Amino acid sequence: MKNNAVHVLTLRQRCDLELLLTGAFAPLTGFLDQADWQSVVENMRLRDGTLWPIPVVLDVDDALGSTLRSGDRLRLERSDGTPLAALTVSECYQPDKKLEAEAVYGSTDRNHPGVAELFDRGSWYMGGTVTPWDAQTLSRAAAVEFPPEYQTPAQLRAQWTGQHPVVAFQTRNPLHHAHIAVTQAGLEQAGTGAKLLLHPAIGPTKPGDIEAAYRMRVYRAVLDHYPQGQALLSPLPLAMRMAGPREALWHALIRRNFGATHFIIGRGHADPGASAGGLFYPTFAAQELFAQHAQEMGISGIFLPEFAYSPTRRQYVPVSEANGEALAGISGTELRRKLANREEIPEWFSPPEVIRILRQAYRGADRRGLVIWFTGLSASGKSTLAGMLVRQLEAEDERAVTMLDGDIIRRFLSKGLSFSRDDRDENIRRIGFVASLVARHGGIAVVAAISPYRQARAEARRLVEEAGGLFLEVHVATPLALCAERDPKGLYAKALRGEIKGFTGVDDPYEEPEHPDCVVNHAQQEPAAALAALMDLLYRSGAVSDHVAGR
């Protein structure tokens, strides 16, 4: 068995892996082999007959795909090198992507974003079962990568008592009054005491869609439009395929695994839109396909019509009930134009708090820039804490937040640099420069880099402060012994064996900060407690306002 092969996951693959490992893609336990892929593509079913309309596959390039064999073990890593899971390869195959495009998307036109993404994938698919690298790594990764409201299927199922219907609502867009009206109509259809699971997809969607962080702020803002305790928000790390009717079935099956009893399907579910305007797929085609398979879905479909605003009745009504009345609406294109031009948007279209958030998303923030710089030994917990902070700030602050991880910077911005002192300083200088640009434009940069030398960190501070930003240094002072003990990448062991030279903390010095703004020791503090202490510092220093999120 080959055990040293590594694959760095794309964002889509990372989302798929999370949903496989947590049971959100049940009954799948891994990526599809060729026979299951063929059956799903042609029949919307796994080989055993189970309804499953969308292929969940792991694509790799020729260099890797042509060398792997059945029984090999493929290590699946995040972009920063952290291992998340192992794939026991059952099969390597080269799919017929044209067949997949025609069957799943109904088109081979690259103007369809799902088709373009499919054709741009690697030429090999890897089938096989996935298992977590270890439970702690996976949970830490989820805390770093997904918003704080994220819950796994098991966690969400524990929320429901079974006494009331649970209505799941899928969205990839900000919510306006029309969406609120649709969900309220769905709750009425489901029956007395129905609960709403607002379950937005936060993985890759359609190019041009508003960023997930801003969408999450909108979802938080609209929760007050429902009675207390009726709606629960939990983001879903789902990479959308924009496959229309097929995807509607898929979305419903996924929500069934989260414990939902009902699922709302509208007029153009998961539709990418046609290039000439309007829908790509036939209107209400998703509802029709769901109805054909309703008996085996295990979740009830709620089919709702198109809604529009009635100026006379001052409420949203089904378009089919207009009775000749002129109804009002604003298209997505028109909304973006109005936002870009700072034009007034009527309150009947969207709540004022939603419009404020969208204006921020489209024009950028105008507050002072902020750089929070985490420094510490390898495996000290910098990236975990920095990632958790990013998600917290995205939930609470209006500024755009950018994560600058040292390992990712090494892969892209600093590729080719060695680990000599001069090159390490150059690496930190580059990170500092990028962080200063973020600060100059009023954003927040969260940096996680070993940055072992004081002079280089001082240079980064200077760049940020010259750009008008506030620089806060956080020393993650986890003891060397603990870092080496829990090192997920195995770097300390290699350094101690002499396989890596000039490794910080082993045969190269780490110069601790003399006056850090915050000190974190993971031998004494759990990540959640460290995050709370850091947020308290940000509030007390005035770097982040403490009047948000209900405080």
C-alpha positions as CSV (number, residue, x, y, z in Angstrom):
1,M,0.0,0.0,0.0
2,K,1.3,3.4,-1.0
3,N,1.1,5.8,2.0
4,N,3.0,9.0,1.0
5,A,0.7,10.4,-1.7
6,V,-0.7,13.8,-0.9
7,H,-3.5,15.9,-2.5
8,V,-4.2,19.5,-1.6
9,L,-7.9,20.0,-1.6
10,T,-9.6,22.7,-3.6
11,L,-12.3,24.7,-1.9
12,R,-15.1,22.6,-3.5
13,Q,-13.3,19.4,-2.5
14,R,-12.9,20.7,1.1
15,C,-16.6,21.4,1.3
16,D,-17.4,17.9,-0.1
17,L,-15.0,16.3,2.4
18,E,-16.6,18.0,5.3
19,L,-20.1,16.9,4.3
20,L,-18.9,13.3,3.7
21,L,-17.2,13.0,7.0
22,T,-20.1,14.5,9.0
23,G,-22.8,12.4,7.4
24,A,-24.4,15.3,5.5
25,F,-23.9,13.3,2.3
26,A,-25.2,10.0,3.8
27,P,-25.4,7.3,2.5
28,L,-22.1,8.2,0.9
29,T,-19.0,7.4,2.9
30,G,-16.5,8.5,0.3
31,F,-16.0,9.7,-3.3
32,L,-17.8,7.8,-6.0
33,D,-16.0,5.0,-7.9
34,Q,-16.6,4.7,-11.7
35,A,-19.7,2.4,-11.5
36,D,-21.4,4.6,-9.0
37,W,-20.4,7.7,-10.9
38,Q,-21.9,6.3,-14.1
39,S,-25.1,5.3,-12.4
40,V,-25.5,8.7,-10.8
41,V,-24.9,10.5,-14.0
42,E,-27.2,8.4,-16.1
43,N,-29.9,7.4,-13.6
44,M,-29.6,9.8,-10.6
45,R,-29.1,6.7,-8.5
46,L,-26.2,4.8,-6.8
47,R,-25.6,1.2,-8.0
48,D,-27.8,-0.1,-5.2
49,G,-30.7,1.9,-6.5
50,T,-30.6,4.7,-3.8
51,L,-31.7,8.1,-5.2
52,W,-28.6,10.4,-5.5
53,P,-28.7,13.0,-8.3
54,I,-25.3,14.7,-8.1
55,P,-21.8,13.1,-8.5
56,V,-19.5,13.7,-5.5
57,V,-16.1,13.1,-6.9
58,L,-12.4,13.8,-6.1
59,D,-10.6,15.0,-9.2
60,V,-6.8,15.1,-9.4
61,D,-4.3,15.9,-12.1
62,D,-2.5,13.5,-14.5
63,A,0.7,13.5,-12.4
64,L,-1.2,12.0,-9.4
65,G,-4.0,10.2,-11.0
66,S,-1.8,8.1,-13.3
67,T,0.3,6.8,-10.4
68,L,-2.3,5.8,-7.9
69,R,-3.7,2.3,-7.7
70,S,-6.5,0.5,-5.8
71,G,-5.5,0.1,-2.1
72,D,-3.3,3.2,-2.0
73,R,-3.8,5.7,0.8
74,L,-4.1,9.3,-0.3
75,R,-3.5,12.1,2.3
76,L,-6.0,14.9,1.8
77,E,-4.6,18.3,3.0
78,R,-5.9,21.8,3.4
79,S,-4.1,24.5,1.4
80,D,-1.9,25.2,4.4
81,G,-0.6,21.6,4.6
82,T,-2.8,20.5,7.5
83,P,-4.0,16.9,6.9
84,L,-7.8,16.5,7.2
85,A,-8.5,13.0,6.0
86,A,-7.2,9.9,4.3
87,L,-8.7,8.4,1.2
88,T,-8.3,4.6,0.7
89,V,-8.4,4.5,-3.0
90,S,-10.8,1.9,-4.5
91,E,-10.4,3.0,-8.1
92,C,-8.8,5.7,-10.4
93,Y,-10.6,6.5,-13.6
94,Q,-10.9,9.1,-16.3
95,P,-14.5,10.2,-16.6
96,D,-16.4,11.3,-19.7
97,K,-17.0,14.9,-18.7
98,K,-19.1,15.6,-21.7
99,L,-21.5,12.9,-20.7
100,E,-21.5,14.2,-17.1
101,A,-22.2,17.8,-18.3
102,E,-25.1,16.8,-20.6
103,A,-26.7,14.5,-18.0
104,V,-26.3,16.6,-14.8
105,Y,-26.4,20.1,-16.2
106,G,-28.4,19.6,-19.4
107,S,-25.7,21.5,-21.3
108,T,-22.0,21.5,-22.4
109,D,-22.0,25.3,-22.7
110,R,-19.1,26.7,-20.6
111,N,-21.3,29.8,-20.0
112,H,-23.0,27.6,-17.4
113,P,-20.8,28.1,-14.3
114,G,-21.3,24.4,-13.3
115,V,-20.2,23.2,-16.7
116,A,-17.2,25.4,-16.8
117,E,-16.1,24.2,-13.3
118,L,-16.6,20.6,-14.4
119,F,-14.5,21.0,-17.5
120,D,-11.7,22.8,-15.5
121,R,-11.4,19.9,-13.0
122,G,-8.5,17.5,-13.0
123,S,-8.7,14.7,-15.6
124,W,-8.8,11.8,-13.1
125,Y,-11.4,10.9,-10.5
126,M,-10.4,9.0,-7.3
127,G,-13.0,6.7,-5.8
128,G,-12.8,5.4,-2.3
129,T,-13.8,5.7,1.4
130,V,-12.6,8.7,3.5
131,T,-11.7,8.7,7.1
132,P,-10.8,11.7,9.4
133,W,-7.1,12.2,9.9
134,D,-8.0,12.7,13.5
135,A,-11.2,14.0,15.1
136,Q,-9.5,17.0,16.8
137,T,-7.9,18.2,13.5
138,L,-11.2,18.1,11.7
139,S,-13.1,20.0,14.4
140,R,-10.4,22.6,14.6
141,A,-10.5,23.0,10.9
142,A,-14.3,23.5,10.9
143,A,-13.9,26.1,13.7
144,V,-11.3,28.0,11.6
145,E,-13.0,27.7,8.2
146,F,-16.8,28.1,8.9
147,P,-18.8,30.8,10.7
148,P,-19.5,30.3,14.4
149,E,-23.2,29.2,13.8
150,Y,-22.0,26.1,11.8
151,Q,-23.4,22.8,13.2
152,T,-23.0,19.3,11.9
153,P,-26.0,17.0,11.1
154,A,-25.7,15.3,14.5
155,Q,-25.6,18.7,16.3
156,L,-28.6,20.0,14.4
157,R,-30.6,16.9,14.8
158,A,-30.1,17.3,18.6
159,Q,-31.9,20.7,18.3
160,W,-35.2,19.2,17.2
161,T,-37.6,17.6,19.6
162,G,-39.6,15.7,16.9
163,Q,-42.8,17.4,18.1
164,H,-42.8,20.1,15.4
165,P,-42.1,20.2,11.7
166,V,-38.7,21.6,10.7
167,V,-38.7,23.5,7.4
168,A,-35.3,23.9,5.7
169,F,-34.6,26.8,3.4
170,Q,-31.7,26.8,0.9
171,T,-30.2,30.1,-0.3
172,R,-27.0,31.4,-1.8
173,N,-28.1,35.0,-2.0
174,P,-28.9,37.7,0.6
175,L,-32.5,37.6,1.9
176,H,-35.0,40.4,1.1
177,H,-38.7,40.8,2.0
178,A,-39.7,38.4,-0.8
179,H,-37.6,35.6,0.8
180,I,-39.0,36.3,4.2
181,A,-42.5,36.1,2.8
182,V,-41.7,32.8,1.0
183,T,-40.3,31.2,4.2
184,Q,-43.3,32.4,6.3
185,A,-45.6,30.9,3.7
186,G,-43.6,27.6,3.9
187,L,-43.9,27.6,7.7
188,E,-47.7,28.0,7.4
189,Q,-47.9,25.1,5.0
190,A,-45.9,22.9,7.2
191,G,-48.3,23.3,10.1
192,T,-48.6,24.4,13.7
193,G,-45.4,25.0,15.6
194,A,-43.2,24.6,12.5
195,K,-39.5,25.7,12.9
196,L,-37.4,27.3,10.2
197,L,-33.9,26.0,9.5
198,L,-32.2,28.8,7.6
199,H,-29.5,26.8,6.0
200,P,-27.5,28.9,3.5
201,A,-24.8,27.4,1.3
202,I,-21.5,29.1,2.1
203,G,-19.2,27.1,-0.2
204,P,-18.3,28.2,-3.8
205,T,-21.4,29.3,-5.6
206,K,-21.7,31.3,-8.9
207,P,-18.9,33.7,-9.9
208,G,-20.1,37.2,-9.0
209,D,-22.2,36.2,-6.0
210,I,-21.7,38.3,-2.9
211,E,-19.1,36.9,-0.5
212,A,-20.4,34.4,2.1
213,A,-19.3,36.6,5.0
214,Y,-21.6,39.4,3.9
215,R,-24.4,37.0,3.2
216,M,-24.0,35.6,6.7
217,R,-24.4,39.1,8.2
218,V,-27.6,39.5,6.2
219,Y,-29.0,36.2,7.5
220,R,-28.2,37.2,11.1
221,A,-29.9,40.6,10.5
222,V,-33.2,39.0,9.2
223,L,-33.6,36.6,12.1
224,D,-35.5,39.3,14.0
225,H,-38.2,39.2,11.3
226,Y,-39.4,35.9,12.7
227,P,-41.0,35.2,16.1
228,Q,-38.5,34.5,18.9
229,G,-37.3,30.9,18.7
230,Q,-38.9,30.1,15.4
231,A,-35.9,30.4,13.1
232,L,-32.4,28.8,13.5
233,L,-29.5,29.9,11.4
234,S,-26.8,27.4,10.6
235,P,-24.5,27.7,7.5
236,L,-23.9,24.7,5.2
237,P,-20.4,24.3,3.8
238,L,-21.8,23.2,0.5
239,A,-20.2,23.8,-2.9
240,M,-23.1,24.5,-5.2
241,R,-23.1,23.0,-8.7
242,M,-26.0,25.3,-10.1
243,A,-27.6,22.1,-11.5
244,G,-31.2,23.3,-11.2
245,P,-33.7,20.4,-10.8
246,R,-31.2,17.7,-10.0
247,E,-29.6,20.0,-7.4
248,A,-33.0,20.6,-5.8
249,L,-33.4,16.9,-5.1
250,W,-29.8,16.8,-3.7
251,H,-30.4,19.8,-1.4
252,A,-33.5,18.1,0.0
253,L,-31.7,14.8,0.6
254,I,-28.9,16.7,2.4
255,R,-31.4,18.6,4.6
256,R,-33.1,15.3,5.5
257,N,-29.7,14.2,7.0
258,F,-29.8,17.3,9.2
259,G,-33.2,16.3,10.6
260,A,-35.5,18.6,8.5
261,T,-38.9,17.3,7.8
262,H,-39.8,19.8,5.0
263,F,-37.9,21.6,2.3
264,I,-38.9,24.7,0.3
265,I,-38.5,24.6,-3.5
266,G,-39.3,27.8,-5.5
267,R,-39.6,28.6,-9.2
268,G,-35.9,28.4,-10.1
269,H,-34.1,26.4,-7.5
270,A,-30.3,26.3,-7.9
271,D,-30.6,28.1,-11.3
272,P,-27.5,29.9,-12.6
273,G,-29.6,32.2,-14.8
274,A,-29.4,32.4,-18.6
275,S,-26.8,34.7,-20.3
276,A,-29.7,36.6,-22.0
277,G,-31.6,37.0,-18.7
278,G,-34.2,34.9,-17.0
279,L,-33.8,31.3,-15.9
280,F,-31.6,28.7,-17.4
281,Y,-33.9,25.8,-16.6
282,P,-37.7,25.7,-17.2
283,T,-39.7,27.5,-14.6
284,F,-40.8,25.2,-11.7
285,A,-38.9,22.3,-13.3
286,A,-37.3,21.6,-9.8
287,Q,-40.8,21.2,-8.3
288,E,-41.8,18.8,-11.0
289,L,-38.8,16.6,-10.6
290,F,-39.2,16.5,-6.8
291,A,-42.9,15.5,-7.2
292,Q,-41.8,12.6,-9.4
293,H,-39.6,11.2,-6.6
294,A,-41.6,12.4,-3.6
295,Q,-42.3,8.9,-2.3
296,E,-38.7,8.0,-1.7
297,M,-37.3,11.4,-0.6
298,G,-37.8,10.9,3.1
299,I,-38.6,14.7,3.3
300,S,-41.7,16.6,2.2
301,G,-41.4,19.2,-0.5
302,I,-43.1,22.6,-0.1
303,F,-43.8,24.0,-3.5
304,L,-44.2,27.8,-3.5
305,P,-45.1,30.2,-6.4
306,E,-43.3,33.3,-7.3
307,F,-43.9,36.2,-5.0
308,A,-44.0,40.0,-5.8
309,Y,-44.9,43.1,-3.9
310,S,-48.4,44.5,-3.9
311,P,-48.3,48.3,-3.4
312,T,-52.1,48.2,-2.8
313,R,-52.0,45.6,-0.1
314,R,-48.5,46.6,1.1
315,Q,-47.4,43.0,1.3
316,Y,-45.8,40.3,-0.8
317,V,-48.3,38.1,-2.6
318,P,-48.2,35.2,-5.1
319,V,-47.9,36.5,-8.6
320,S,-50.7,34.1,-9.6
321,E,-53.1,36.0,-7.2
322,A,-52.5,39.4,-8.7
323,N,-55.9,39.5,-10.4
324,G,-54.7,42.2,-12.8
325,E,-53.0,44.3,-10.1
326,A,-49.6,45.8,-11.1
327,L,-47.0,44.2,-8.8
328,A,-43.6,45.5,-8.0
329,G,-40.1,43.9,-7.9
330,I,-36.4,44.6,-8.4
331,S,-34.2,42.2,-10.3
332,G,-30.8,41.2,-9.0
333,T,-29.1,43.2,-11.8
334,E,-31.1,46.3,-11.0
335,L,-30.3,46.0,-7.2
336,R,-26.6,45.8,-7.9
337,R,-26.8,48.8,-10.1
338,K,-28.6,50.8,-7.4
339,L,-26.1,49.7,-4.8
340,A,-23.2,50.7,-7.0
341,N,-24.7,54.1,-7.7
342,R,-25.7,54.8,-4.1
343,E,-29.4,55.0,-5.2
344,E,-32.2,54.7,-2.7
345,I,-33.7,51.2,-2.4
346,P,-37.3,51.1,-1.3
347,E,-38.0,49.6,2.2
348,W,-40.7,47.4,0.7
349,F,-38.0,45.5,-1.1
350,S,-35.5,44.9,1.7
351,P,-35.1,45.7,5.4
352,P,-32.9,48.8,6.0
353,E,-30.4,46.7,8.0
354,V,-29.9,44.4,5.0
355,I,-29.3,47.3,2.6
356,R,-26.7,48.8,5.0
357,I,-24.8,45.5,4.9
358,L,-25.1,45.2,1.1
359,R,-23.8,48.7,0.7
360,Q,-20.7,47.8,2.7
361,A,-20.2,44.7,0.5
362,Y,-20.4,46.7,-2.7
363,R,-18.4,49.7,-1.7
364,G,-15.9,48.3,0.9
365,A,-15.4,49.6,4.4
366,D,-14.4,53.1,5.4
367,R,-13.2,52.4,8.9
368,R,-9.5,52.3,10.0
369,G,-7.6,49.3,8.9
370,L,-6.5,46.7,11.4
371,V,-3.7,44.0,11.3
372,I,-3.6,41.3,13.9
373,W,-0.3,39.5,13.7
374,F,0.0,36.0,15.3
375,T,3.6,34.9,15.8
376,G,4.9,31.7,17.5
377,L,6.5,28.3,16.9
378,S,5.3,25.9,14.2
379,A,2.2,23.9,15.6
380,S,1.8,26.4,18.4
381,G,-1.9,27.0,17.3
382,K,-1.4,30.2,15.4
383,S,-3.5,29.2,12.4
384,T,-6.3,27.7,14.4
385,L,-6.7,30.8,16.6
386,A,-6.3,33.2,13.7
387,G,-8.9,31.3,11.7
388,M,-11.3,31.3,14.6
389,L,-10.7,35.0,15.0
390,V,-11.4,35.6,11.3
391,R,-14.8,33.8,11.6
392,Q,-15.7,35.8,14.7
393,L,-14.8,39.1,13.1
394,E,-16.8,38.2,10.0
395,A,-19.7,37.7,12.2
396,E,-19.4,40.9,14.1
397,D,-17.5,43.5,12.1
398,E,-18.4,45.5,9.0
399,R,-14.9,45.5,7.5
400,A,-13.7,42.9,5.1
401,V,-11.5,40.3,6.8
402,T,-8.5,38.7,5.0
403,M,-6.5,35.7,6.3
404,L,-2.8,35.7,5.5
405,D,-1.4,32.3,6.6
406,G,2.4,31.9,6.4
407,D,2.2,28.4,4.8
408,I,-0.2,29.6,2.1
409,I,2.0,32.7,1.4
410,R,5.0,30.4,1.1
411,R,3.1,28.4,-1.5
412,F,2.1,31.4,-3.6
413,L,3.5,34.8,-2.9
414,S,6.9,33.6,-1.6
415,K,7.4,30.5,-3.7
416,G,11.1,29.9,-4.4
417,L,12.4,31.5,-1.2
418,S,14.6,29.4,0.9
419,F,14.7,29.3,4.7
420,S,17.8,31.3,5.1
421,R,17.6,34.3,7.5
422,D,17.5,36.7,4.6
423,D,14.7,34.8,2.8
424,R,12.7,34.5,5.9
425,D,12.9,38.2,6.4
426,E,11.9,38.7,2.8
427,N,8.9,36.4,3.3
428,I,7.7,38.5,6.4
429,R,8.3,41.7,4.5
430,R,6.0,40.4,1.7
431,I,3.3,39.4,4.2
432,G,3.6,42.8,5.9
433,F,3.3,44.6,2.6
434,V,0.1,42.7,1.7
435,A,-1.3,43.3,5.2
436,S,-0.5,47.0,4.8
437,L,-2.5,47.1,1.6
438,V,-5.5,45.5,3.3
439,A,-5.2,48.1,6.1
440,R,-4.8,51.0,3.7
441,H,-8.2,50.2,2.3
442,G,-9.9,49.9,5.6
443,G,-9.9,46.2,5.9
444,I,-8.8,43.7,8.6
445,A,-5.8,41.4,7.9
446,V,-5.3,38.5,10.3
447,V,-1.7,37.1,9.9
448,A,-0.5,33.7,11.1
449,A,3.2,33.3,10.5
450,I,6.1,32.0,12.6
451,S,8.0,35.2,11.9
452,P,10.8,34.2,14.2
453,Y,12.9,37.5,14.1
454,R,12.0,40.7,15.9
455,Q,13.4,43.0,13.3
456,A,11.2,41.6,10.5
457,R,8.1,41.8,12.7
458,A,9.0,45.5,13.5
459,E,9.3,46.1,9.8
460,A,5.9,44.7,9.2
461,R,4.5,46.9,11.9
462,R,6.0,49.9,10.3
463,L,4.5,49.2,6.9
464,V,1.1,48.8,8.5
465,E,1.3,51.9,10.6
466,E,2.6,54.0,7.7
467,A,-0.5,52.8,5.8
468,G,-2.7,54.2,8.6
469,G,-3.6,50.9,10.1
470,L,-3.5,49.6,13.7
471,F,-1.0,46.8,14.3
472,L,-1.6,44.3,17.2
473,E,1.0,41.6,17.9
474,V,-0.2,38.3,19.4
475,H,2.4,35.9,20.8
476,V,1.2,32.3,20.7
477,A,3.6,31.2,23.4
478,T,2.9,27.4,23.3
479,P,5.9,25.5,24.8
480,L,8.2,23.8,22.3
481,A,7.7,20.4,23.8
482,L,3.9,20.6,23.3
483,C,4.3,21.9,19.8
484,A,6.5,19.0,18.9
485,E,4.2,16.5,20.6
486,R,1.1,17.5,18.7
487,D,2.7,18.6,15.4
488,P,0.2,17.5,12.7
489,K,2.7,17.8,9.9
490,G,5.5,15.8,11.4
491,L,8.0,18.6,10.9
492,Y,9.6,18.5,14.3
493,A,10.4,14.8,13.9
494,K,12.0,15.4,10.6
495,A,14.0,18.3,12.0
496,L,15.2,16.2,15.0
497,R,16.3,13.4,12.5
498,G,18.2,16.0,10.6
499,E,16.0,15.8,7.5
500,I,15.1,19.5,7.8
501,K,17.9,22.1,8.5
502,G,17.4,25.5,10.1
503,F,14.1,24.6,11.7
504,T,12.8,27.2,14.1
505,G,13.0,26.1,17.7
506,V,15.3,23.1,16.9
507,D,18.4,24.4,15.2
508,D,17.3,28.0,14.4
509,P,16.3,30.6,17.0
510,Y,12.9,32.0,17.7
511,E,13.1,35.6,19.1
512,E,10.1,36.1,21.4
513,P,8.3,39.4,21.2
514,E,9.4,41.8,24.0
515,H,6.1,43.7,24.3
516,P,3.3,41.8,22.6
517,D,-0.2,43.2,22.8
518,C,-1.5,39.7,23.8
519,V,0.1,36.4,24.9
520,V,-1.6,33.1,24.4
521,N,-0.3,29.8,25.8
522,H,-2.2,26.7,24.5
523,A,-0.7,24.6,27.3
524,Q,-2.8,26.7,29.7
525,Q,-5.7,27.9,27.5
526,E,-8.1,26.1,25.3
527,P,-8.6,27.8,21.9
528,A,-12.1,29.1,22.8
529,A,-10.8,30.8,26.0
530,A,-7.9,32.3,24.1
531,L,-10.3,33.6,21.4
532,A,-12.5,35.2,24.2
533,A,-9.4,36.9,25.7
534,L,-8.3,38.2,22.4
535,M,-11.7,39.6,21.5
536,D,-11.8,41.3,24.9
537,L,-8.5,43.0,24.0
538,L,-9.9,44.1,20.7
539,Y,-13.0,45.6,22.4
540,R,-10.9,47.3,25.1
541,S,-8.5,48.8,22.6
542,G,-11.3,50.1,20.5
543,A,-10.0,48.1,17.5
544,V,-13.4,46.4,17.2
545,S,-16.7,47.9,18.4
546,D,-18.4,46.1,21.2
547,H,-22.0,47.3,20.4
548,V,-22.6,44.6,17.8
549,A,-24.0,41.1,18.0
550,G,-26.4,42.0,20.8
551,R,-23.8,43.2,23.3
